[in-house]
Amino acid sequence: MMRASCILAAFLILATVFPAMGADTASKEVGTEIEQGRKIYEKHCKVCHSERGDGATFAANVLYPPPRNFTSGKSRIELTERRMIESVTHGRAATAMMPWEANLSAEEIRAVVHFIRRELMKLPG
């Protein structure tokens, strides 16, 4: 009987430790992806969309239509994650938004979209 209770106690301890470890790992992975996205955004995107994501750049003065303002309420409503991934991957017709599929991997495209959505658009997760 004592052995069964020890096994049960050990099982309960392991069951509480491992999910917490998994959550910590998932949190670190999200943080790593956001940091990767930040680096990509700073290297390729901020020249048109600005450091803050509001599209207020010198380049915006000569682009028609102007670059997307990610911080606007309209963008938060219109820009789904899927649409943003498609836009980064294939570009946007009749705009200066070029396709990035030849320059960035699918993972990098997801990372920059997640960075924009979380850090600039202030959307959850």
N, C-alpha and C positions, 0 to 999 in steps of 0.2 A: 504493500500500500504506500509506504513511504517513497519507494522508488517511482511509482506512478505519479505521485504528486511532485517529485523533483523533475521528472520529465515534462510534466505539464507546465511547471514554473519556467523551465528552460525554454520551452516552446513559446510561452507568452512573452518572455523577454526578447527572444529572437524576432518574434512577430512585430514587436514594437520598434526594435532597432532597425531592421532592414527596410521597412517602408520609409522611415525617416531618412535613412541613407539614400534611398532612391529619390526622394523629394529634393534632397540637397544636391544630388547629382543633376537632376533635371533643372534645378535653379541655376547651377553653374553652366549648364549647356545653353540655357536661354541667355545668360549673361555673356557667354562667349560669342553666341550668334549676334547679339546686339552690338557687341564691340566690333565684330567683323563687319557688320552692316554700317556702323559709324565710319570705319576706315574707308570703305567703298564709297559712301556718300561724300565724305570729305574730298576724296580723290577725283570722283567723276561727276557728282551731282550738284554740289553746292555752288558751282560757278553760275548755274542757271537758276537754281531753286533757293539759293542763299543758305547761309549757315543755320538760320532759324527755320528754314523751310517755307518762308512767306513769299518767295519769288521776287523779292525786292532787291534786284542786283543790277549792275551796269548792263549786263547782257540782256536783261528784260526790256531795256529801252529800244533794242533793235530787233526783238523777236515778236512775231505776230502769228498766232496769239501769244501772249506772254506766258512764261512758265507757270505751271500750276502752283497755287498758294496752298500748301498742305495744311496750314494752320486755320483756314477758314471753315466755318460751319458747313458750308456747301460741300467742300471737299470731304469732310468727315462723313457726310451722308452719301455722296455719290461714289466715293472711291472704296469699293470693296477690296479685300485682299486679292481676290482672283483678278479683278480688273487691273490692279496695280502690277501684279506679276506679269500679266499679259502685256501691259504698256511698256514695262521695262524690257521684257523679252523681245517683243516685236516692234516697239516704237509706236508712235501715234501719227496716223495719216494727217496731213495738212498742218502739222506742227513741227517744231524743231526737235521734238523728242525722238531721238534715234533708237534703233534696236540695239540691245546690248548682248544678245545671245552669242555673238561671235567673240565677245570680250570677257563675259562673265559666265561662270557655271550656273546651273539651276540653283545650287546651294547658295552661291553668292547673291543671286537675284533675290531669293527668299530672304536672305539675311538683310539686305538693304531695304527691302519692302518692310520687313518686321521692324527694323530700326526707325524708318519713317513713321510707321503707324504708331509705334509705342512712344518714341521720344519727341517727335515733331507734331504729330496729330493728337497726341495724348490719349490714344485709344487703349483700352485694356488688353493685356496679354498679347 
